[in-house]
Amino acid sequence: MGFDSVWHWLIFLVIVLLLFGTKKIRNLGPDLGEAIRGFKKGLSGDDEARQKEEEVARRKEAEQLRADSAAPDAASTQSQRDSSETR
């Protein structure tokens, strides 16, 4: 004797509604969806951390390039200032 009949399922659903109430059952779907999203985010967290590290490395490299290219310009303006002071 299992849940072969539609009546068995209806009685089961009525008992579940009485035990948990409609509000808890109504919130079950969004809560389950949020839990699944959190689980997926946790699994891909390693990938995101690696991407952030790579982006930080790229930014530091770009800043270094900008600093290196700005250094000769500063040296040339300093030499111009020196030559104008001697005149």
N, C-alpha and C positions, 0 to 999 in steps of 0.2 A: 504494500500500500504506500505509494509515493505521491508525488505532486503531478500526477498524470491528468487530472481533471481541472477544468477552469475554476470550479468551485473551490478547490483546494487553494489555488493561487489567490482568489479573491479573499478568502478567509485569512490567509497569510498576510496579504497587504493591509487588511483592516487591523489586524493585530499589530503590525509594524507601525501603522499610523497612530494607533492608540498609545503605543509605548513611547515613540519618539516625538510625536506631534508633527504638524505640517511645517512649522517654522524650521525645525532642524533638518527635515528632509529637503526643504526648499534650498537651504544653504549648503547642502551636501555637494551639489554640482560645482559651484564656484570654488568651494574649499578644496575639492579634489583637483580641479584645474590649476589652482594656485600651487598646490603641493607638487604637481607634476612639473610645472614651470620652474619651481625652485630646485627640483631635482635635476632637471636638464641644465639649469644655470650652474649648479654645483659641479656637474660633470664637465662643462665647458669652461670652468673657472681657470683651469691650468692654461688653456689656450689664450684666454683673455690676459692673464698675467704675463705670459710670454710676449704677447703683442704689445702690451704697455712697456715692457722692458726694452723691446726693439725700438719703439717710438722714442723713448727717452734717450736711447743711444744715438738715434738719428738726429735728435734735437741738439744734443751735445756736440755732435760732429759738425752740424751746420753752424753752431755758435763758434766753434773753433775755427772753421773756415772763414767766417766773418771777421773774427778777431785777427786772423793771420793776414787777411787782405787789408784790414784797416791799419795794421802796424806800419807797412811801408808808406802809406799816405801820411801818417803822423810823423814819420821820420823826415819825409820830404818837406813838410811844412815847418818842422823844427829847423832844418838846414836853411830854409828860406828866411826864417826869422833871424837866425844867426848872421846870415849874410847881410841882411838889411840893418842889423844893429852895428855892424862893423863899418858901414858906410858913413 
